[in-house]
Amino acid sequence: MKRIFVVMISLVCLWAVVKGQMISDSERDIRELETQRFRAMERVDVATLNRILSDELIYTHANGLQQTKAELIGVLGSGDMKYESITPDDIRVRIYNETAVVTGRASMKIKARGEEQTFKLCYLDVYVKQDSRWQMVAWQSSRVAP
């Protein structure tokens, strides 16, 4: 009886470790995609953005402007808006099966229509696993006081 109890406890612990590792892998994947996306936005790396951003993306800027994937990449490619630097902070990732919800803060330095702006924002970002890979489907941000 004692041996069965020890085996059962060991299996439960092993299951908890394996489950925790699966969540950690997904969280690590999302964090890496966020880093790649921010760098791609700074560098206007269209290939990386096309890979990470879903065709169904709705990107809502802090000023309320909403853009599709094509519109966002088009504006970045035109040079009308340039992300000079994006410094994320306090990133939290929550995984819900095939959906990941990311919250965080970021310091942004942009150049829009020749004018430089520096500000801080908080954001909500959503990724969905599509065709066995994570893609960003939504972004919503709000400016916060420095």
N, C-alpha and C positions, 0 to 999 in steps of 0.2 A: 504494500500500500504506500509506504514511504517513497519507494522508488518511482512509482507511477506519479506521485505528487511532484517529485523533483523533475521528472521528464516533462510533465505538463507545464510547470513554471518555466522551464528552460525553453519550451516551444513558444510560449506566450512572449517571453523576452526576445527571442529570435524574431518573431513576427513583428514586434514593435520596432526593432532595429531596422529590419528590412523595409517596413512601411515608412519609417522616418527617413531612410536613405532615398526612397523613391521621391518623397516630397522635396528633399534637399536637392536632388538632381534636377527636378523641374524648376525649383527656385533658382538654382545656379544658372540654368539655361536662360531663364528670363532676365536675370541680372546681367548676364553677358550680352544678350540681345539689346538691352537698354544701353549699355556702354557702347556697343557697336553703332547703334542708331544715333546716339548723341554725336559720336565722332563723325559719322557719315553726314549728318546735318551740317556740321562745321566745315567739312571738306567738300560738300556737295558731291558725295559719292553715290551717284544714281543707282549703280548696280546693287550696292548694299541696301539702299533704301527700297528698291524694288523687291528685294528678297524678304526684307523684314516687314514691310507694310503690306497689309491686305488690300486687295482691290476694292473692298467695301469700306475702307477707312473713312471715318469722319473725324477730322482734326479740328478741334475748337480752340482757338487762340485765347489768350487772356483778355483780349479786347472784344471777344464775342464773335469774331470772324470765323466762319466754318469753311473748311476746305476738304475736298476729296483728295485721294492719293495723287491723282494726276495734277490737280491744282497746286498742291503743296510742292511737289517735285518741280513743276513748271516755274513757280515763283522762285524757288531756290536756284534753279538752272539759269533763270533770266538775270540774276544778280540784283533784282529789285529789293530783295531781302537777304541778308547774310547773317548767319549765326557766327559771330566772332568767337564766342566761347559759351559753353554750357557746363556748369559745375553742379552736378546733382548732389543731394544730401538727404539723409534720413529716409532712404528708400525702404519700403516694406512691400513684400510680395506675399500674396495669399493665393494658393492654388485651390481651385474648385473643379476637380475632374479635368475637363478639357479647356478650362477657362482660368486665366490668371489675372488678378486685379493688383495693380501696382499703385502705390501712393508714395509721394515724395515731395521734396522741395528742391528748387534749383535756383542758382544765380545765373542770369542770362546777360550776355552782352551782344546786342544785335546792331546791324546797320540797315535801316529801312529808308529807302528813297534818299540816300546820302546822309541821313541823320543818325548818329550813334545814340543808343539807349542802353542803359543798364538798369536792371530791376531783378527782384526776387519774386518767385511764384511758388505756389503749391499746385500739385497736379494729381490727376487720376488717369490711369492708363490701363487699357484692357487688351489682353492678348487671348487669342483662341487657337487651339491646336487644330490646324487644317491640313489635310493630306500628310499627316505624321510630322508636321513642323509647326512651331509657334509663329503666329503672325499678329501684328498689332492691328486692332480693329477700331479703337477709339482712343482719343486723347482729349482731356478737358483741363484747362488750367485757369488759375486766378492769381492776379497780382496780390502780394502781401507787403505790408510795411517792412522796410529794411531793418 
